[in-house]
Amino acid sequence: MNRLLCSAVVLSVVCNQGVPAQADYVYRTFDPPGASFSSASGINNSGEIVGGYTEAGNHGFLFSGGSYTTVEPPGVDSSVAVRNNDSGQIVGLYTSGGTIRPHGFLLSGGSYTLLNVPGSSDTVAQGINSSGQIAGFYDVGDKTYGFLLSGGTYTMLNVPGSTATEAYGINNVGQIVGQYFNGSRNLGFLLSGGSYTMLNFPGSTETVANGINNAGQIVGFYYDAAGRTHGFLLSDGTYTTVDVPGAGTTLALGLNDAGLIVGAYDMDGAGHEHAFLATPTPEPCNLLLLGIGVLGILAYGWRKRRALGGISA
């Protein structure tokens, strides 16, 4: 027993020496029936998923309890459901009247509320937290700004020195992520405690931050030097690539507190996007450490029984 425990301790030391963090996932494709295109962008802590799909037009969807429900304000031309919170509220965007200009919406308690920043030509609602605070972006003239809608009041968000700012995700402590254009390329940002922090996947040409959970983990996507698009997870300061196996393009768009990630992928590069759900699996070293804990319990019980005379020497 002592030799077994010693071996396990040695292995645990090896696991923690210079091994880079690498997230492993089980990927599941889920497309609404009949959809030629689909994308998932939000998942709450109950596992309910929202997104958009194309079937005789563009529509938002909610996937809950194994069933798909269309999310679409009455009388609109097209819609996309972008994010949902733990109360079941959903935000997104729609177009109507034969125009391509988007407007935001909030679906709460079965009723739709239309969202438009005063004086804007376009408004897009992108994120909602459990307090009902909403993040998104809007256009005024030729400039794009992010916004926070809280208590009925819109607050403008603008990364200093940027020519465009778009807010995409917000968590329960009010941290907001998104992207901004600095005059030469797009970069991600985190707004926390009133301060903006740039987010840039190492070696990338552009980075977009899409979602943030209550643990501060961030997902998004980046472009590599060859122009390919990859999803990423930023956790505890470490970036990890999140790619659907075999896909030419992966977009990680949302995640919940359990670390489940939703997004879209394209296998053939022809724009045939499919929605996906990525479920994290334990890393080998984590499984080993769990095994060490079990061995420790068994060893304690073995020694206790031996001391009481239950096991002969």
FENMOBEL-V888467 format. One record per residue. NEAR is the number of other ideal C-beta (glycine too) atoms within 10 Angstrom. Layout:
NEAR ; NEAR
This chain:
11 ; 8 ; 7 ; 11 ; 14 ; 10 ; 11 ; 19 ; 13 ; 10 ; 14 ; 15 ; 9 ; 12 ; 16 ; 9 ; 7 ; 5 ; 11 ; 6 ; 11 ; 10 ; 17 ; 12 ; 20 ; 9 ; 18 ; 12 ; 12 ; 17 ; 20 ; 19 ; 7 ; 9 ; 19 ; 11 ; 18 ; 23 ; 23 ; 26 ; 29 ; 28 ; 27 ; 23 ; 14 ; 13 ; 13 ; 18 ; 24 ; 27 ; 32 ; 26 ; 26 ; 16 ; 16 ; 7 ; 11 ; 17 ; 23 ; 26 ; 27 ; 20 ; 21 ; 16 ; 9 ; 5 ; 7 ; 19 ; 14 ; 13 ; 23 ; 22 ; 19 ; 6 ; 8 ; 20 ; 14 ; 17 ; 26 ; 23 ; 29 ; 31 ; 29 ; 28 ; 23 ; 15 ; 15 ; 15 ; 18 ; 24 ; 28 ; 31 ; 24 ; 26 ; 17 ; 16 ; 8 ; 6 ; 10 ; 8 ; 12 ; 22 ; 23 ; 26 ; 27 ; 19 ; 23 ; 16 ; 7 ; 6 ; 8 ; 18 ; 12 ; 14 ; 22 ; 15 ; 21 ; 8 ; 9 ; 20 ; 14 ; 19 ; 23 ; 26 ; 29 ; 28 ; 28 ; 28 ; 24 ; 14 ; 14 ; 15 ; 18 ; 24 ; 31 ; 31 ; 24 ; 27 ; 17 ; 14 ; 8 ; 8 ; 12 ; 20 ; 21 ; 27 ; 28 ; 19 ; 22 ; 16 ; 7 ; 5 ; 8 ; 20 ; 10 ; 12 ; 21 ; 16 ; 23 ; 7 ; 9 ; 21 ; 14 ; 19 ; 23 ; 24 ; 28 ; 28 ; 29 ; 28 ; 23 ; 15 ; 12 ; 16 ; 19 ; 25 ; 29 ; 29 ; 24 ; 26 ; 16 ; 13 ; 8 ; 8 ; 12 ; 18 ; 21 ; 26 ; 26 ; 19 ; 22 ; 16 ; 8 ; 6 ; 7 ; 19 ; 12 ; 13 ; 22 ; 17 ; 23 ; 8 ; 9 ; 20 ; 14 ; 19 ; 23 ; 27 ; 29 ; 28 ; 29 ; 30 ; 23 ; 15 ; 14 ; 15 ; 18 ; 24 ; 29 ; 30 ; 26 ; 26 ; 17 ; 14 ; 8 ; 6 ; 8 ; 14 ; 19 ; 20 ; 27 ; 28 ; 23 ; 21 ; 18 ; 8 ; 5 ; 11 ; 20 ; 16 ; 16 ; 24 ; 20 ; 24 ; 9 ; 8 ; 22 ; 14 ; 19 ; 23 ; 25 ; 30 ; 27 ; 28 ; 27 ; 23 ; 15 ; 12 ; 17 ; 19 ; 27 ; 27 ; 30 ; 24 ; 25 ; 18 ; 15 ; 9 ; 10 ; 8 ; 8 ; 12 ; 23 ; 20 ; 26 ; 27 ; 19 ; 26 ; 13 ; 16 ; 12 ; 11 ; 15 ; 12 ; 14 ; 11 ; 12 ; 16 ; 16 ; 11 ; 13 ; 16 ; 11 ; 10 ; 16 ; 13 ; 10 ; 13 ; 15 ; 10 ; 11 ; 13 ; 13 ; 11 ; 11 ; 13 ; 9 ; 8 ; 8 ; 10 ; 11 ; 5 ; 4
